[in-house]
């Protein structure tokens, strides 16, 4: 069987990596004792938006990747080509 690349799973991994960066942005002001009014609250808000956006994106990409795997690995034939002797 030929190897194929599952693009949606690659993008899901990238989105999860960005989600982790967003989580770090959320908790950094807490652990570093940054004052909220000196940019801590803004950093937490941006981190929250990034985390939620890319977490939902990664879930969607994982679902698409799983559907692609099922379609490729299933026993059912998606298409069949046959050629005549002249072709």
PDB file as gemmi writes it, atoms N, CA and C in Angstrom:
CRYST1    1.000    1.000    1.000  90.00  90.00  90.00 P 1                      
ATOM      1  N   UNK A   1       0.844  -1.175   0.000  1.00  0.00           N  
ATOM      2  CA  UNK A   1       0.000   0.000   0.000  1.00  0.00           C  
ATOM      3  C   UNK A   1       0.888   1.237   0.000  1.00  0.00           C  
ATOM      4  N   UNK A   2       0.462   2.238  -0.705  1.00  0.00           N  
ATOM      5  CA  UNK A   2       1.219   3.468  -0.774  1.00  0.00           C  
ATOM      6  C   UNK A   2       1.050   4.279   0.506  1.00  0.00           C  
ATOM      7  N   UNK A   3       2.125   4.946   0.875  1.00  0.00           N  
ATOM      8  CA  UNK A   3       2.053   5.830   2.027  1.00  0.00           C  
ATOM      9  C   UNK A   3       1.369   7.133   1.621  1.00  0.00           C  
ATOM     10  N   UNK A   4       0.631   7.699   2.489  1.00  0.00           N  
ATOM     11  CA  UNK A   4      -0.019   8.972   2.240  1.00  0.00           C  
ATOM     12  C   UNK A   4       0.221   9.879   3.433  1.00  0.00           C  
ATOM     13  N   UNK A   5       0.131  11.139   3.181  1.00  0.00           N  
ATOM     14  CA  UNK A   5       0.297  12.125   4.248  1.00  0.00           C  
ATOM     15  C   UNK A   5      -1.079  12.615   4.679  1.00  0.00           C  
ATOM     16  N   UNK A   6      -1.281  12.586   5.953  1.00  0.00           N  
ATOM     17  CA  UNK A   6      -2.549  13.043   6.498  1.00  0.00           C  
ATOM     18  C   UNK A   6      -2.381  14.504   6.922  1.00  0.00           C  
ATOM     19  N   UNK A   7      -2.720  15.404   6.010  1.00  0.00           N  
ATOM     20  CA  UNK A   7      -2.558  16.831   6.252  1.00  0.00           C  
ATOM     21  C   UNK A   7      -3.335  17.362   7.434  1.00  0.00           C  
ATOM     22  N   UNK A   8      -4.595  16.968   7.608  1.00  0.00           N  
ATOM     23  CA  UNK A   8      -5.343  17.484   8.759  1.00  0.00           C  
ATOM     24  C   UNK A   8      -4.728  17.105  10.106  1.00  0.00           C  
ATOM     25  N   UNK A   9      -4.137  15.925  10.208  1.00  0.00           N  
ATOM     26  CA  UNK A   9      -3.507  15.553  11.487  1.00  0.00           C  
ATOM     27  C   UNK A   9      -2.259  16.387  11.740  1.00  0.00           C  
ATOM     28  N   UNK A  10      -1.540  16.743  10.667  1.00  0.00           N  
ATOM     29  CA  UNK A  10      -0.373  17.613  10.818  1.00  0.00           C  
ATOM     30  C   UNK A  10      -0.815  18.988  11.320  1.00  0.00           C  
ATOM     31  N   UNK A  11      -1.885  19.521  10.742  1.00  0.00           N  
ATOM     32  CA  UNK A  11      -2.378  20.825  11.172  1.00  0.00           C  
ATOM     33  C   UNK A  11      -2.959  20.769  12.571  1.00  0.00           C  
ATOM     34  N   UNK A  12      -3.514  19.635  12.964  1.00  0.00           N  
ATOM     35  CA  UNK A  12      -4.023  19.493  14.329  1.00  0.00           C  
ATOM     36  C   UNK A  12      -2.874  19.556  15.333  1.00  0.00           C  
ATOM     37  N   UNK A  13      -1.750  18.935  15.001  1.00  0.00           N  
ATOM     38  CA  UNK A  13      -0.589  18.987  15.884  1.00  0.00           C  
ATOM     39  C   UNK A  13      -0.037  20.411  15.977  1.00  0.00           C  
ATOM     40  N   UNK A  14      -0.028  21.123  14.863  1.00  0.00           N  
ATOM     41  CA  UNK A  14       0.433  22.509  14.874  1.00  0.00           C  
ATOM     42  C   UNK A  14      -0.503  23.362  15.741  1.00  0.00           C  
ATOM     43  N   UNK A  15      -1.799  23.157  15.593  1.00  0.00           N  
ATOM     44  CA  UNK A  15      -2.764  23.910  16.396  1.00  0.00           C  
ATOM     45  C   UNK A  15      -2.630  23.604  17.884  1.00  0.00           C  
ATOM     46  N   UNK A  16      -2.343  22.351  18.224  1.00  0.00           N  
ATOM     47  CA  UNK A  16      -2.144  22.017  19.634  1.00  0.00           C  
ATOM     48  C   UNK A  16      -0.892  22.675  20.192  1.00  0.00           C  
ATOM     49  N   UNK A  17       0.147  22.782  19.376  1.00  0.00           N  
ATOM     50  CA  UNK A  17       1.360  23.465  19.812  1.00  0.00           C  
ATOM     51  C   UNK A  17       1.073  24.939  20.099  1.00  0.00           C  
ATOM     52  N   UNK A  18       0.316  25.572  19.229  1.00  0.00           N  
ATOM     53  CA  UNK A  18      -0.045  26.977  19.448  1.00  0.00           C  
ATOM     54  C   UNK A  18      -0.968  27.103  20.659  1.00  0.00           C  
ATOM     55  N   UNK A  19      -1.809  26.102  20.906  1.00  0.00           N  
ATOM     56  CA  UNK A  19      -2.661  26.101  22.096  1.00  0.00           C  
ATOM     57  C   UNK A  19      -1.823  26.087  23.367  1.00  0.00           C  
ATOM     58  N   UNK A  20      -0.752  25.302  23.361  1.00  0.00           N  
ATOM     59  CA  UNK A  20       0.137  25.253  24.529  1.00  0.00           C  
ATOM     60  C   UNK A  20       0.804  26.612  24.746  1.00  0.00           C  
ATOM     61  N   UNK A  21       1.181  27.270  23.661  1.00  0.00           N  
ATOM     62  CA  UNK A  21       1.752  28.613  23.784  1.00  0.00           C  
ATOM     63  C   UNK A  21       0.715  29.568  24.382  1.00  0.00           C  
ATOM     64  N   UNK A  22      -0.540  29.436  23.962  1.00  0.00           N  
ATOM     65  CA  UNK A  22      -1.610  30.260  24.534  1.00  0.00           C  
ATOM     66  C   UNK A  22      -1.803  29.993  26.019  1.00  0.00           C  
ATOM     67  N   UNK A  23      -1.700  28.732  26.432  1.00  0.00           N  
ATOM     68  CA  UNK A  23      -1.818  28.412  27.860  1.00  0.00           C  
ATOM     69  C   UNK A  23      -0.670  29.024  28.653  1.00  0.00           C  
ATOM     70  N   UNK A  24       0.515  29.016  28.079  1.00  0.00           N  
ATOM     71  CA  UNK A  24       1.655  29.654  28.743  1.00  0.00           C  
ATOM     72  C   UNK A  24       1.399  31.148  28.894  1.00  0.00           C  
ATOM     73  N   UNK A  25       0.802  31.759  27.864  1.00  0.00           N  
ATOM     74  CA  UNK A  25       0.478  33.188  27.947  1.00  0.00           C  
ATOM     75  C   UNK A  25      -0.551  33.474  29.036  1.00  0.00           C  
ATOM     76  N   UNK A  26      -1.461  32.540  29.262  1.00  0.00           N  
ATOM     77  CA  UNK A  26      -2.472  32.742  30.305  1.00  0.00           C  
ATOM     78  C   UNK A  26      -1.839  32.673  31.692  1.00  0.00           C  
ATOM     79  N   UNK A  27      -0.983  31.686  31.918  1.00  0.00           N  
ATOM     80  CA  UNK A  27      -0.456  31.460  33.262  1.00  0.00           C  
ATOM     81  C   UNK A  27       0.845  32.189  33.564  1.00  0.00           C  
ATOM     82  N   UNK A  28       1.479  32.780  32.561  1.00  0.00           N  
ATOM     83  CA  UNK A  28       2.732  33.492  32.808  1.00  0.00           C  
ATOM     84  C   UNK A  28       2.573  34.656  33.794  1.00  0.00           C  
ATOM     85  N   UNK A  29       1.572  35.509  33.635  1.00  0.00           N  
ATOM     86  CA  UNK A  29       1.442  36.618  34.603  1.00  0.00           C  
ATOM     87  C   UNK A  29       1.202  36.138  36.036  1.00  0.00           C  
ATOM     88  N   UNK A  30       0.571  34.991  36.200  1.00  0.00           N  
ATOM     89  CA  UNK A  30       0.314  34.466  37.546  1.00  0.00           C  
ATOM     90  C   UNK A  30       1.612  33.982  38.186  1.00  0.00           C  
ATOM     91  N   UNK A  31       2.395  33.207  37.428  1.00  0.00           N  
ATOM     92  CA  UNK A  31       3.614  32.630  37.982  1.00  0.00           C  
ATOM     93  C   UNK A  31       4.731  33.661  38.138  1.00  0.00           C  
ATOM     94  N   UNK A  32       4.755  34.656  37.279  1.00  0.00           N  
ATOM     95  CA  UNK A  32       5.818  35.668  37.374  1.00  0.00           C  
ATOM     96  C   UNK A  32       5.416  36.849  38.262  1.00  0.00           C  
ATOM     97  N   UNK A  33       4.217  36.797  38.836  1.00  0.00           N  
ATOM     98  CA  UNK A  33       3.681  37.838  39.701  1.00  0.00           C  
ATOM     99  C   UNK A  33       3.653  39.192  38.998  1.00  0.00           C  
ATOM    100  N   UNK A  34       3.297  39.164  37.706  1.00  0.00           N  
ATOM    101  CA  UNK A  34       3.161  40.388  36.924  1.00  0.00           C  
ATOM    102  C   UNK A  34       1.886  41.102  37.358  1.00  0.00           C  
ATOM    103  N   UNK A  35       1.973  42.393  37.465  1.00  0.00           N  
ATOM    104  CA  UNK A  35       0.798  43.176  37.842  1.00  0.00           C  
ATOM    105  C   UNK A  35      -0.195  43.143  36.684  1.00  0.00           C  
ATOM    106  N   UNK A  36      -1.451  42.958  37.017  1.00  0.00           N  
ATOM    107  CA  UNK A  36      -2.478  42.855  35.991  1.00  0.00           C  
ATOM    108  C   UNK A  36      -2.648  44.125  35.189  1.00  0.00           C  
ATOM    109  N   UNK A  37      -2.457  45.268  35.836  1.00  0.00           N  
ATOM    110  CA  UNK A  37      -2.653  46.535  35.146  1.00  0.00           C  
ATOM    111  C   UNK A  37      -1.416  46.980  34.368  1.00  0.00           C  
ATOM    112  N   UNK A  38      -0.332  46.246  34.464  1.00  0.00           N  
ATOM    113  CA  UNK A  38       0.873  46.529  33.679  1.00  0.00           C  
ATOM    114  C   UNK A  38       0.996  45.586  32.493  1.00  0.00           C  
ATOM    115  N   UNK A  39      -0.101  45.045  32.043  1.00  0.00           N  
ATOM    116  CA  UNK A  39      -0.098  44.183  30.870  1.00  0.00           C  
ATOM    117  C   UNK A  39      -0.444  42.734  31.166  1.00  0.00           C  
ATOM    118  N   UNK A  40      -0.586  42.391  32.418  1.00  0.00           N  
ATOM    119  CA  UNK A  40      -0.891  41.009  32.785  1.00  0.00           C  
ATOM    120  C   UNK A  40      -2.279  40.575  32.329  1.00  0.00           C  
ATOM    121  N   UNK A  41      -3.260  41.439  32.522  1.00  0.00           N  
ATOM    122  CA  UNK A  41      -4.624  41.098  32.108  1.00  0.00           C  
ATOM    123  C   UNK A  41      -4.735  41.016  30.593  1.00  0.00           C  
ATOM    124  N   UNK A  42      -4.052  41.914  29.891  1.00  0.00           N  
ATOM    125  CA  UNK A  42      -4.081  41.884  28.423  1.00  0.00           C  
ATOM    126  C   UNK A  42      -3.424  40.606  27.902  1.00  0.00           C  
ATOM    127  N   UNK A  43      -2.310  40.220  28.513  1.00  0.00           N  
ATOM    128  CA  UNK A  43      -1.632  38.990  28.102  1.00  0.00           C  
ATOM    129  C   UNK A  43      -2.507  37.771  28.360  1.00  0.00           C  
ATOM    130  N   UNK A  44      -3.211  37.766  29.475  1.00  0.00           N  
ATOM    131  CA  UNK A  44      -4.107  36.651  29.778  1.00  0.00           C  
ATOM    132  C   UNK A  44      -5.290  36.601  28.806  1.00  0.00           C  
ATOM    133  N   UNK A  45      -5.830  37.763  28.442  1.00  0.00           N  
ATOM    134  CA  UNK A  45      -6.957  37.794  27.510  1.00  0.00           C  
ATOM    135  C   UNK A  45      -6.532  37.305  26.127  1.00  0.00           C  
ATOM    136  N   UNK A  46      -5.398  37.770  25.646  1.00  0.00           N  
ATOM    137  CA  UNK A  46      -4.903  37.325  24.337  1.00  0.00           C  
ATOM    138  C   UNK A  46      -4.598  35.828  24.380  1.00  0.00           C  
ATOM    139  N   UNK A  47      -4.020  35.353  25.459  1.00  0.00           N  
ATOM    140  CA  UNK A  47      -3.751  33.925  25.607  1.00  0.00           C  
ATOM    141  C   UNK A  47      -5.024  33.098  25.631  1.00  0.00           C  
ATOM    142  N   UNK A  48      -6.068  33.621  26.266  1.00  0.00           N  
ATOM    143  CA  UNK A  48      -7.352  32.922  26.306  1.00  0.00           C  
ATOM    144  C   UNK A  48      -7.967  32.827  24.915  1.00  0.00           C  
ATOM    145  N   UNK A  49      -7.910  33.917  24.167  1.00  0.00           N  
ATOM    146  CA  UNK A  49      -8.458  33.903  22.804  1.00  0.00           C  
ATOM    147  C   UNK A  49      -7.688  32.930  21.928  1.00  0.00           C  
ATOM    148  N   UNK A  50      -6.353  32.959  22.011  1.00  0.00           N  
ATOM    149  CA  UNK A  50      -5.524  32.050  21.213  1.00  0.00           C  
ATOM    150  C   UNK A  50      -5.807  30.596  21.605  1.00  0.00           C  
ATOM    151  N   UNK A  51      -5.890  30.337  22.904  1.00  0.00           N  
ATOM    152  CA  UNK A  51      -6.111  28.964  23.372  1.00  0.00           C  
ATOM    153  C   UNK A  51      -7.443  28.414  22.885  1.00  0.00           C  
ATOM    154  N   UNK A  52      -8.502  29.179  23.047  1.00  0.00           N  
ATOM    155  CA  UNK A  52      -9.824  28.693  22.628  1.00  0.00           C  
ATOM    156  C   UNK A  52      -9.910  28.505  21.119  1.00  0.00           C  
ATOM    157  N   UNK A  53      -9.369  29.457  20.373  1.00  0.00           N  
ATOM    158  CA  UNK A  53      -9.434  29.376  18.912  1.00  0.00           C  
ATOM    159  C   UNK A  53      -8.690  28.158  18.384  1.00  0.00           C  
ATOM    160  N   UNK A  54      -7.460  27.972  18.829  1.00  0.00           N  
ATOM    161  CA  UNK A  54      -6.661  26.883  18.281  1.00  0.00           C  
ATOM    162  C   UNK A  54      -7.027  25.528  18.878  1.00  0.00           C  
ATOM    163  N   UNK A  55      -7.627  25.508  20.067  1.00  0.00           N  
ATOM    164  CA  UNK A  55      -8.116  24.243  20.607  1.00  0.00           C  
ATOM    165  C   UNK A  55      -9.290  23.732  19.772  1.00  0.00           C  
ATOM    166  N   UNK A  56     -10.225  24.620  19.453  1.00  0.00           N  
ATOM    167  CA  UNK A  56     -11.350  24.220  18.603  1.00  0.00           C  
ATOM    168  C   UNK A  56     -10.874  23.837  17.202  1.00  0.00           C  
ATOM    169  N   UNK A  57      -9.902  24.572  16.677  1.00  0.00           N  
ATOM    170  CA  UNK A  57      -9.363  24.240  15.351  1.00  0.00           C  
ATOM    171  C   UNK A  57      -8.708  22.874  15.358  1.00  0.00           C  
ATOM    172  N   UNK A  58      -7.957  22.558  16.406  1.00  0.00           N  
ATOM    173  CA  UNK A  58      -7.293  21.257  16.454  1.00  0.00           C  
ATOM    174  C   UNK A  58      -8.304  20.120  16.566  1.00  0.00           C  
ATOM    175  N   UNK A  59      -9.405  20.337  17.286  1.00  0.00           N  
ATOM    176  CA  UNK A  59     -10.444  19.308  17.374  1.00  0.00           C  
ATOM    177  C   UNK A  59     -11.050  19.056  15.993  1.00  0.00           C  
ATOM    178  N   UNK A  60     -11.328  20.126  15.268  1.00  0.00           N  
ATOM    179  CA  UNK A  60     -11.898  19.978  13.925  1.00  0.00           C  
ATOM    180  C   UNK A  60     -10.920  19.262  12.999  1.00  0.00           C  
ATOM    181  N   UNK A  61      -9.627  19.630  13.069  1.00  0.00           N  
ATOM    182  CA  UNK A  61      -8.635  18.980  12.221  1.00  0.00           C  
ATOM    183  C   UNK A  61      -8.457  17.502  12.587  1.00  0.00           C  
ATOM    184  N   UNK A  62      -8.525  17.160  13.883  1.00  0.00           N  
ATOM    185  CA  UNK A  62      -8.423  15.749  14.275  1.00  0.00           C  
ATOM    186  C   UNK A  62      -9.608  14.952  13.738  1.00  0.00           C  
ATOM    187  N   UNK A  63     -10.790  15.529  13.756  1.00  0.00           N  
ATOM    188  CA  UNK A  63     -11.965  14.837  13.208  1.00  0.00           C  
ATOM    189  C   UNK A  63     -11.807  14.627  11.709  1.00  0.00           C  
ATOM    190  N   UNK A  64     -11.327  15.644  10.998  1.00  0.00           N  
ATOM    191  CA  UNK A  64     -11.101  15.503   9.559  1.00  0.00           C  
ATOM    192  C   UNK A  64     -10.029  14.456   9.266  1.00  0.00           C  
ATOM    193  N   UNK A  65      -8.968  14.449  10.047  1.00  0.00           N  
ATOM    194  CA  UNK A  65      -7.905  13.464   9.852  1.00  0.00           C  
ATOM    195  C   UNK A  65      -8.378  12.043  10.119  1.00  0.00           C  
ATOM    196  N   UNK A  66      -9.218  11.894  11.131  1.00  0.00           N  
ATOM    197  CA  UNK A  66      -9.762  10.576  11.435  1.00  0.00           C  
ATOM    198  C   UNK A  66     -10.683  10.100  10.299  1.00  0.00           C  
ATOM    199  N   UNK A  67     -11.475  11.002   9.758  1.00  0.00           N  
ATOM    200  CA  UNK A  67     -12.342  10.646   8.634  1.00  0.00           C  
ATOM    201  C   UNK A  67     -11.524  10.260   7.406  1.00  0.00           C  
ATOM    202  N   UNK A  68     -10.434  10.963   7.172  1.00  0.00           N  
ATOM    203  CA  UNK A  68      -9.558  10.629   6.053  1.00  0.00           C  
ATOM    204  C   UNK A  68      -8.931   9.254   6.244  1.00  0.00           C  
ATOM    205  N   UNK A  69      -8.487   8.944   7.455  1.00  0.00           N  
ATOM    206  CA  UNK A  69      -7.925   7.615   7.731  1.00  0.00           C  
ATOM    207  C   UNK A  69      -8.954   6.513   7.499  1.00  0.00           C  
ATOM    208  N   UNK A  70     -10.185   6.737   7.963  1.00  0.00           N  
ATOM    209  CA  UNK A  70     -11.220   5.721   7.757  1.00  0.00           C  
ATOM    210  C   UNK A  70     -11.518   5.526   6.283  1.00  0.00           C  
ATOM    211  N   UNK A  71     -11.523   6.601   5.503  1.00  0.00           N  
ATOM    212  CA  UNK A  71     -11.824   6.494   4.079  1.00  0.00           C  
ATOM    213  C   UNK A  71     -10.724   5.756   3.339  1.00  0.00           C  
ATOM    214  N   UNK A  72      -9.482   5.984   3.709  1.00  0.00           N  
ATOM    215  CA  UNK A  72      -8.368   5.352   2.999  1.00  0.00           C  
ATOM    216  C   UNK A  72      -8.196   3.900   3.422  1.00  0.00           C  
ATOM    217  N   UNK A  73      -8.380   3.601   4.704  1.00  0.00           N  
ATOM    218  CA  UNK A  73      -8.132   2.255   5.204  1.00  0.00           C  
ATOM    219  C   UNK A  73      -9.337   1.324   5.102  1.00  0.00           C  
ATOM    220  N   UNK A  74     -10.467   1.816   4.628  1.00  0.00           N  
ATOM    221  CA  UNK A  74     -11.652   0.964   4.561  1.00  0.00           C  
ATOM    222  C   UNK A  74     -11.522  -0.037   3.416  1.00  0.00           C  
ATOM    223  N   UNK A  75     -12.273  -1.096   3.522  1.00  0.00           N  
ATOM    224  CA  UNK A  75     -12.235  -2.138   2.501  1.00  0.00           C  
ATOM    225  C   UNK A  75     -13.072  -1.755   1.280  1.00  0.00           C  
ATOM    226  N   UNK A  76     -13.952  -0.807   1.445  1.00  0.00           N  
ATOM    227  CA  UNK A  76     -14.786  -0.379   0.330  1.00  0.00           C  
ATOM    228  C   UNK A  76     -13.941   0.402  -0.669  1.00  0.00           C  
ATOM    229  N   UNK A  77     -14.264   0.218  -1.931  1.00  0.00           N  
ATOM    230  CA  UNK A  77     -13.541   0.940  -2.966  1.00  0.00           C  
ATOM    231  C   UNK A  77     -14.224   2.271  -3.204  1.00  0.00           C  
ATOM    232  N   UNK A  78     -13.420   3.310  -3.249  1.00  0.00           N  
ATOM    233  CA  UNK A  78     -13.967   4.639  -3.491  1.00  0.00           C  
ATOM    234  C   UNK A  78     -14.233   4.824  -4.979  1.00  0.00           C  
ATOM    235  N   UNK A  79     -13.299   4.352  -5.795  1.00  0.00           N  
ATOM    236  CA  UNK A  79     -13.436   4.482  -7.247  1.00  0.00           C  
ATOM    237  C   UNK A  79     -12.733   3.309  -7.914  1.00  0.00           C  
ATOM    238  N   UNK A  80     -13.142   3.024  -9.155  1.00  0.00           N  
ATOM    239  CA  UNK A  80     -12.519   1.934  -9.895  1.00  0.00           C  
ATOM    240  C   UNK A  80     -12.320   2.410 -11.329  1.00  0.00           C  
ATOM    241  N   UNK A  81     -11.106   2.238 -11.814  1.00  0.00           N  
ATOM    242  CA  UNK A  81     -10.798   2.617 -13.180  1.00  0.00           C  
ATOM    243  C   UNK A  81     -10.475   1.356 -13.972  1.00  0.00           C  
ATOM    244  N   UNK A  82     -11.014   1.310 -15.146  1.00  0.00           N  
ATOM    245  CA  UNK A  82     -10.666   0.212 -16.047  1.00  0.00           C  
ATOM    246  C   UNK A  82     -10.418   0.802 -17.421  1.00  0.00           C  
ATOM    247  N   UNK A  83      -9.449   0.250 -18.115  1.00  0.00           N  
ATOM    248  CA  UNK A  83      -9.060   0.768 -19.423  1.00  0.00           C  
ATOM    249  C   UNK A  83      -9.277  -0.324 -20.466  1.00  0.00           C  
ATOM    250  N   UNK A  84      -9.661   0.094 -21.627  1.00  0.00           N  
ATOM    251  CA  UNK A  84      -9.784  -0.873 -22.731  1.00  0.00           C  
ATOM    252  C   UNK A  84      -8.383  -1.144 -23.287  1.00  0.00           C  
ATOM    253  N   UNK A  85      -8.290  -2.121 -24.167  1.00  0.00           N  
ATOM    254  CA  UNK A  85      -6.983  -2.467 -24.729  1.00  0.00           C  
ATOM    255  C   UNK A  85      -6.429  -1.347 -25.581  1.00  0.00           C  
ATOM    256  N   UNK A  86      -7.279  -0.571 -26.231  1.00  0.00           N  
ATOM    257  CA  UNK A  86      -6.804   0.538 -27.057  1.00  0.00           C  
ATOM    258  C   UNK A  86      -6.212   1.663 -26.217  1.00  0.00           C  
ATOM    259  N   UNK A  87      -6.729   1.838 -25.029  1.00  0.00           N  
ATOM    260  CA  UNK A  87      -6.254   2.918 -24.192  1.00  0.00           C  
ATOM    261  C   UNK A  87      -4.943   2.529 -23.559  1.00  0.00           C  
TER     262      UNK A  87                                                      
END                                                                             
